[in-house]
Amino acid sequence: MLDHLFLSVSDLERSISFYTATLAPLGITARHDYDGKDGPPGHPDLKGFGAHGRMFFWLREGKVEGQAAHVGFVANSCDEVQAAYAAAMAAGATDNGAPAARTYYDPRYYAANVLDPDGYSLEFVYKSWQHPEA
């Protein structure tokens, strides 16, 4: 299961209009704008789309090329984040952020980041508020 995806686009306003119209029939109607200055240095401004309380598809203005992708995968616990990170590293990934809380997003956001062999950014994410206790 994916947690989120960043997609670089050449014309942000045109793309927001396009995806707003295109995704609405699928029930993907929630919108959220993230101001990059609220994140770590260099974080881009993002225009998000989602449904059912989740924002998972994000647009950012930038060069349109394959290396611009960032893919986040849902983990069900901090232990799963750590296990996915370890497995990726063992398979040849490059470290891009060891497992830890990402407090600049939220103190309950726990993640690890790697680059795959082609340089694509992958993130393994556990957000405790998205996993109600059984």
Buried (B, 14 or more C-beta within 10 A) or exposed (E): EEBBBBBBBEEBEEBBEEBBEEBEEEEBEBBEEBEEEEBEEEBBBBBBBBBEEBBBBBBBBBEEEEEBBBBBBBBEEBEBBBBBBEEBBEEEBEEBBEBEBBEEBEEEBBBBBBBBEEEBBBBBBBBBEEEEEE
